[in-house]
Amino acid sequence: MFMKSNFIIYPEGDVQEIDHSLSINQLVDLNGNPLQVPLPTTKLIAYRVYKINIQTPTGQEIRQHYLELVNVNELRQYTR
């Protein structure tokens, strides 16, 4: 049996498992759910996926999505 696991790694080093894969430069919320652009406001906490590490031990695929915090000035370019 082949198992796939996805994790997000916050800037502080905390790790959380998610049930989907993400892509580089994708904006996500606190729980790793993709955000729809354009954003309705800049008053939210958003992260950007800046790196993906894939490990393939026997019978598994482990994807680690590294996140960076997006500041309010950067969020403005994603709003209406």
Backbone bond lengths (Angstrom), bond angles and torsions (degrees), N, CA, C in turn:
res aa  C-N    CA-C-N  psi(-1)  N-CA   C-N-CA  omega(-1)  CA-C   N-CA-C  phi
1 M - - - 1.451 - - 1.536 109.15 -
2 F 1.321 116.62 133.58 1.461 122.93 -179.22 1.521 108.79 -101.90
3 M 1.330 117.57 126.86 1.465 122.20 -178.19 1.520 110.18 -114.07
4 K 1.341 115.34 137.20 1.455 121.56 174.76 1.523 108.52 -113.69
5 S 1.334 116.25 133.48 1.461 122.06 178.01 1.518 108.93 -129.04
6 N 1.314 116.27 140.74 1.465 122.75 177.80 1.515 109.33 -123.90
7 F 1.324 115.67 135.86 1.451 121.74 179.53 1.522 109.61 -133.08
8 I 1.332 115.85 148.72 1.455 120.31 169.07 1.527 106.85 -109.96
9 I 1.321 115.18 142.14 1.453 121.44 179.83 1.520 107.43 -120.40
10 Y 1.319 115.35 113.28 1.460 122.17 -178.12 1.530 110.79 -72.81
11 P 1.335 117.84 161.00 1.466 121.00 179.61 1.538 113.49 -56.12
12 E 1.337 117.08 -30.05 1.465 121.11 -179.45 1.519 112.06 -78.79
13 G 1.341 117.58 -10.21 1.459 121.61 179.84 1.513 114.58 103.28
14 D 1.335 118.13 -6.89 1.461 120.40 177.24 1.524 109.67 -66.23
15 V 1.326 116.30 148.54 1.465 122.43 -177.14 1.522 108.86 -123.25
16 Q 1.344 115.63 139.32 1.459 121.02 177.24 1.523 108.34 -138.68
17 E 1.323 116.89 135.40 1.458 120.62 176.79 1.524 109.14 -81.29
18 I 1.326 116.10 139.45 1.462 121.98 176.58 1.525 108.10 -125.28
19 D 1.329 117.14 164.05 1.463 120.14 -175.63 1.525 113.92 -100.58
20 H 1.336 117.18 15.08 1.453 120.46 -178.80 1.531 109.52 -146.97
21 S 1.313 115.41 164.47 1.453 120.95 177.98 1.526 109.32 -96.85
22 L 1.324 116.45 153.81 1.462 122.49 179.01 1.520 109.25 -120.74
23 S 1.321 116.52 171.62 1.464 120.37 178.40 1.531 110.01 -122.66
24 I 1.315 115.45 162.88 1.463 121.85 179.54 1.526 109.42 -59.50
25 N 1.326 116.87 140.21 1.475 125.89 179.40 1.521 114.18 69.41
26 Q 1.312 118.49 6.49 1.455 120.94 177.84 1.528 109.25 -74.50
27 L 1.325 116.74 138.37 1.465 122.21 176.24 1.518 109.27 -89.52
28 V 1.347 115.74 134.03 1.460 120.82 -179.44 1.524 110.13 -134.45
29 D 1.339 115.16 160.95 1.464 120.23 177.15 1.530 110.07 -88.47
30 L 1.323 116.82 -169.90 1.468 122.60 -177.56 1.523 113.75 -58.75
31 N 1.321 117.11 -28.62 1.457 121.68 -177.40 1.520 113.67 -98.07
32 G 1.323 117.22 5.44 1.455 120.52 179.21 1.513 114.22 84.96
33 N 1.325 117.51 11.79 1.466 121.06 176.84 1.524 109.48 -84.02
34 P 1.332 117.50 134.67 1.468 120.11 -179.52 1.528 111.94 -60.58
35 L 1.327 116.06 140.91 1.461 122.35 176.33 1.520 108.99 -94.74
36 Q 1.326 115.49 142.23 1.461 121.11 178.10 1.524 109.76 -86.87
37 V 1.311 116.41 126.94 1.469 122.67 178.19 1.512 107.64 -99.22
38 P 1.332 120.74 136.02 1.453 127.47 7.08 1.525 111.72 -76.83
39 L 1.315 115.00 146.34 1.454 121.60 178.15 1.520 109.50 -76.45
40 P 1.322 117.94 145.05 1.467 119.89 -179.88 1.525 113.26 -72.56
41 T 1.331 117.40 -24.75 1.452 121.80 -176.68 1.525 110.27 -156.40
42 T 1.332 116.03 165.74 1.464 119.84 174.40 1.528 110.57 -96.80
43 K 1.324 116.94 2.45 1.461 121.45 -177.46 1.527 110.57 -90.91
44 L 1.311 115.10 63.71 1.450 121.16 176.85 1.520 109.05 -151.90
45 I 1.314 115.49 162.61 1.460 120.34 176.91 1.518 106.95 -96.67
46 A 1.312 115.65 120.97 1.462 120.56 -177.90 1.527 109.76 -129.88
47 Y 1.313 114.39 147.08 1.458 121.72 176.52 1.518 108.89 -122.52
48 R 1.326 115.49 155.93 1.468 122.18 175.97 1.529 107.27 -118.59
49 V 1.332 116.05 137.78 1.462 121.15 175.23 1.522 107.16 -78.47
50 Y 1.341 116.69 118.01 1.461 119.07 -178.75 1.524 113.26 -110.05
51 K 1.330 116.72 -11.52 1.466 119.28 -178.87 1.517 108.70 -158.09
52 I 1.325 116.10 143.44 1.461 121.58 175.22 1.520 108.02 -128.14
53 N 1.321 115.01 128.05 1.455 121.33 177.91 1.525 107.81 -113.49
54 I 1.333 117.09 127.85 1.462 121.58 -179.22 1.520 108.57 -115.41
55 Q 1.325 115.25 123.18 1.455 121.25 175.36 1.522 108.19 -112.95
56 T 1.328 115.60 141.48 1.461 119.09 -178.24 1.526 111.47 -129.76
57 P 1.346 116.53 68.90 1.456 116.99 171.82 1.528 109.56 -66.72
58 T 1.299 117.91 165.99 1.463 122.35 -175.70 1.527 111.90 -51.47
59 G 1.327 115.27 122.75 1.454 121.47 176.39 1.514 115.52 75.39
60 Q 1.332 117.86 11.64 1.465 120.59 -177.44 1.521 111.41 -140.73
61 E 1.312 114.92 159.14 1.460 122.54 166.74 1.520 106.67 -135.64
62 I 1.317 116.01 118.69 1.459 121.44 -178.38 1.525 108.25 -114.18
63 R 1.340 116.53 117.64 1.459 122.26 178.14 1.519 109.23 -106.37
64 Q 1.330 115.35 124.80 1.454 121.52 177.14 1.520 107.81 -111.49
65 H 1.327 116.32 119.06 1.464 123.21 -178.78 1.528 107.95 -103.08
66 Y 1.305 116.87 113.13 1.470 121.83 -178.28 1.523 109.14 -88.09
67 L 1.334 115.84 131.93 1.463 122.06 -175.74 1.520 111.77 -110.54
68 E 1.343 114.41 148.95 1.461 121.32 170.80 1.526 106.99 -127.34
69 L 1.317 116.01 144.51 1.457 121.61 -179.80 1.526 109.77 -72.30
70 V 1.321 116.20 135.93 1.464 121.47 178.18 1.524 107.51 -98.85
71 N 1.331 116.90 124.91 1.470 119.58 -178.52 1.531 111.20 -81.18
72 V 1.318 115.69 167.96 1.462 121.57 -174.02 1.531 112.19 -61.19
73 N 1.325 117.60 -35.85 1.467 119.93 179.29 1.528 111.50 -64.39
74 E 1.321 116.83 -38.21 1.461 120.15 177.09 1.523 111.36 -71.75
75 L 1.342 116.60 -35.06 1.466 119.86 179.90 1.525 112.35 -64.20
76 R 1.320 116.78 -29.42 1.472 120.11 -178.89 1.526 112.03 -57.90
77 Q 1.308 117.31 -33.12 1.477 119.09 -179.08 1.539 111.74 -71.77
78 Y 1.330 117.25 -14.16 1.469 121.23 179.35 1.524 113.45 -101.43
79 T 1.352 117.16 2.40 1.469 119.80 -179.95 1.522 110.09 -95.95
80 R 1.309 115.54 170.76 1.475 121.60 -178.00 1.496 112.36 -68.86
